[in-house]
Amino acid sequence: MSNSTDLPPGYAPGSLWYYAPNKGAPIAFAVFFAVSGCVHIWQCFKYKCWKVGGLLPWAAILFVAGFVLREIGAYHYDRLNIFISSTVFLLVAPPVYEGANYFLLGRILYYVPYHTPIHPGRVVTTFIGIDAVIGALTGNGASYVSNSSLTEKKMNMGKNLLKAALLLQLASMGAFVAIAARYQYKCRKTNVLNRNLKTVLIVLYTSCTLITIRTIYRTVEYFEVASLNAHTNFKKISPIIKHEPFFWVFESTLMLLNSVLMNSFHPSRFLPRNNKIYLAEDGVTEIEGPGYDDKRPFILTLFDPFDIAGLITGRDRKTKYWEADNNTASSTAAAQEPQNEKSTPSATA
């Protein structure tokens, strides 16, 4: 039997985490997320924005559950059910923040519809569809990598699936940010990028950055864990697995910052509650229109969210309701101008 002095530094015998989890940090983060979640709930009631912001308190609740279970695991770090439950809750919560960002970008695009590269209502379905593909690749890849009874060829195939999932996830986030950046560029070029819109876009970019850093950390960690087996030398295990501070910095702190960011700069403070209200092309006037309706079959909107066919055939021109509103406003202004000119001499006389 090995002497305890032969064990590597930081290793806790029997611990499923490798180390003995910190006993104070989970309580602190559970309290922080609980407070942030309560503020999110209050903000959803105040701004009546459950559709756009309803996922934010839900993510906070998942984090609270995960940290409570991790606190229990700190005293029972050899209990597999507690380890799995805590890990699942903490892994599921961040993607909920991603979903909230999908809703947020859709809401932003509704505000200046004439510069949106994609139907605002299709942002959520498009990117959640991509996330579903990523989840399928990750799940299948993980099942191959973790099954030591499979051949080396199949285990390598599992690793390739995981790599493909990572690349697709990074590409998806890149496309998401590219849509927002292109939209911002066109708004700035036409002088409709007002202070409120700019603030919400900065919040979106910041949130995406925090989530992406966390995703990279979790992916690296996963690859390191997947490479372990019964013959792995303890001394060669990656520091990202052996040292708990990585988790508290790149998972807990980053996601708490994301939650607090949304508390401090809640998007509904800066955008109209009704997504039919949009900013006119003068960059000042807000008009309530009929809404950005896509009358194509639902299945077609999934495969062609950018409506490329509509761009080619010119069908998308029929949905440009803001042009009709602007023409109406111009005609009204033109009709009122002669009356003002006629009334001026009489007023002077």
N, C-alpha and C positions, 0 to 999 in steps of 0.2 A: 504494500500500500504506500502511495506517495506521501511524503511529508508535506505539510502545509507550506514549508519554505520553498518547495519546488514549484508552487503555483505562481503564475504570472501576476504582476502587480495589478490590483483592481479587480481581479476575478473573485466572484463570490460563488463558492461551491454550491451547485444545485440551482443557481439562478438562470432562468430562461432569458434574462436580459444580458447575461454575462456578468454584469456588475450588480451590486446591491442598489436598487433605485433610491434616489433622494426622497426623504420622507416629508420635507417641508414644501418643496417647490410645487408638487401637484395640488396641494391645498390652496396655495397662493394663486396659481393659474386658474383653478376652478372658480375661485371667488372673482377674479378679474373678468373671466368670460361670463360669469353669471350676471355681474353688474352691467357689462357691455350688452348682453342679451336683453336684459330688462329695459335698457335705454332704447334698444332697437324696437322692442315691442311698443314702448311709449311713442316712439317716432312714427311707427306704422299707423297707430291710432291717430296721432296728431295730424299727419299729412295725408291720411287715407290712401296709403300707398302699398297695400299688402301684395299687389301683383308684382310690383317692382322690387320692394324691399322685404317681402315676406320670408325669403330664404335666409336673410341675415340672422334673425333670432334663432332660426332652426339650426344653423351652423354652430352658433354659440352653445345651444343646448347639447349638441353632440359632443362638443369639446368638454363641457362640464362633466358629462357622463364618462368620457374617456379619462379625464384626470382624476375623478373620484375612484374609478376602478384602478388606475395606476397607483393611487395612494394606498389602496387595499393591497395591491401587489407589492408595494414596498415592504410590507410586513410578511407577505406570503409569496416571495418571488419564485417559488418552485411550483406554484399552482398553475397548471396549463390553462384551465378555463378562464381564470382572471387575466392571464397574459394575452390570450386570444381576444377576449372581449375588449380589453383596453386598447389593444392594437387596432382592432376593427373600427372602433368609434373614432380614434384619432386619425385613421386613414380615410375614413368616409367624410369627415367634416370639411377639409379643405376644398374638395371638388364642389361642395355646396356653394362655397364662395365664388368659384368659377361660374356656376350657374347664375348666381346673382349678378355677376358682371355681364353675362349674356343678356339678361333682362335690361340691365342698365344701358348697354350700347344700343339695344333696340329702342329704348325710350329716347336716347339722345338723337338717334336718326329720325324719329318722328318729328322732332322739334324743327329741323331744317330739312324737310323731305326732298327738296329739289337738288340736294347735294349728296344724297345717300346712294352708295354703289350697290346696295342690296335692299330688298324689301325689309323694312324694319321689323315686321312681324315674323320674318323667317330667320332672324339671327339665332334665336333660341333653338328652334328645331334643327337648323343646319349644324350648329356646333355641338349640340347634345348628340346628334347623330354621329358626328365624328368621334365624340367621347365614347360612344357605345362601341364603335369599331376598335378604339384604343383599348377599352376594357376587355373585349373579346380576345385581342392579341395578347394582352398581358395575362389574362386568365389561362389561356392555352399554353403560353410560354412558360408560365410558372408551374403548371402541372407537369410539363415535361422535365424541367430543370430539377424540381424537387423530388422526382421519382427516380431513386437510385437504381431501381431494377431495370430501367430502360437501357437500351444500347447507347453507346457514346454518340452515335450519329443522331439519334432522336434527342438526346440531351443538348447537343449543339444546335439542333433545329429550334429547341425551346429558347436557347439564348439568343438566337437570331430573331425569333419572334418578339422577345423582350426589347431587343435593340430597335426593331422596326416600330414597336409601340412608342418607345422614347422619341425616336425621330419624328413620328407622326404627331406626337403630342407637342413637340417643339414647333413643328411646322404649323400646327393648328393655332397655337398661341401667336406665332408670327403673323399668320393670315388675319387673325382677329385684331391684332394691334395695327396691321397695315390698313385694314378697313377704316379704323378710327383715325389713323394718321392722314389717310387720303381725304377723308371727310373734313378733318380739321384744316387741311391745306386749302381745300376749295372754299371753305367758309371764310378763312382769313383772306384769301385772294379776292373775294367778292364783298369784303367788309361787313360780314354778318356774324363774325366771331365775337360776340359780346362777352362781357366779364363772366356772367353766369355759365354760359356754355363752355368757356375756356376752363373755368374752375372744375366743372364736372368731368371734362376730358382729362385734366391733370390727375384727378382722383382715380379715374379708370386706369390710366397708365401706371400710376403708383401701385394700385392693387394688383395689376397684372404682373408687375415686376416682383412684388413680394411673393406671389403665388408661384411664379416661375422659379425663383431661387429655391423655394421650398420643394418644388417638384424635382429639381435637379439633385438636391440633397437626398430625397427619398429614393430616387432612382439609383444613385450611386450606392446608397446603403443596401438597397435590394440586391444589386448585382454582387455586392460583397457577401451578403448572407447566402445567396444562391450558390456561391462558389465553395461554401464550407461543406465538409463531410467528416466522417468519423476519423479520418487519418490526418486532418488539418493540424498543423503545428500551432499551438496557442500563441507563440511568439510572432507568427506571421499573420495573425488576424488584423484586419484593418483598424486603425484608430477610430474610425467613424462608428464602429461597432463597440469598441472597448470603452470609449469615453462618453459618458452621458451628456456633458455640456454641448456636444454637437446637436443633440435632440432639443435641448432647451433654447438654443440660439436659433437654429435654422427651421425648427418646426413651431415650437410654442411661442417664442417671442415674435417671430415674423407674422404668424397668424393672429396673434393678439394685436399687433400694430395694424394689421389689415382691418380688424373689427373696430378698433378705436378710430381709425381713419374714416370709416363709414359713419361712425357716431358723430365725429366732429364736422364732417362735410357731407351730411346726408344729401344725396342727389335731389330729393324732393324739395329741399330748401331752395333749389336753384332752377328747377324746371316746373312748368305748369302741371297740375295734377291730371288734367284731361289731355290724352295724347292726340286729340283732334285739334288742339290749339298749337299752331306753328308760327314761326317767325317769318314775317313777310320779307320780301327781297330788299326792302329798304333798311333792314337790319334793326328796326326799332319797333314797328307795329306788330302786335300779336293778333292773329286772326283764327277764329274757330272755323275749320273746314269740315268737309264730309268724312275725312279720315283717309288713310292710305290703304285702300281696299285692293286685294289681289283676287280677281275672279277666276283665276286659273284653277284646274283640278288640283287637289291637295298633293297628290303623288307627283305632279309635275313641278310643284314648288319645291319639293324635296330634292329632286334631281337637277333642277335649274333655278336655284334661289336667286341668282343674279338676273334672271329673265333675259338671257342672251338672245333667245328666239324673239322676244319682244323688241329688243334693240335693233335686230336685223330687219324685222317686218314693219317696225314703226308702231306696233300695237301699244307700247308703253306710253305713247304720247297721249292716249286717251285718259290716262290716270293722273295727268298733270293738272290737278284741280287748282293749284296755287296760281297758275297762269291766268285762269278764268277769274280768280279772286282779284289778282292784281289789275287785270283789264277793267273789271267792274269798278275798282277803287279809282283807277285813272279816269274812267268815264265820268264818275261822280264828281271828281275834282275839276274836270274840264267843264262840266255843266255849271258848276257853282262859280267858276271864275268870272264869266261875263256878268253874272248878277252882281258880283262884288264890285266890278268896274262901273256898272251903271249906278249903283247906290253911292259910289264915292262922290261924284259931283253934287248930287242932291244934298249929301250930308255936308259938303263944303259950303254950298249955297246957304 
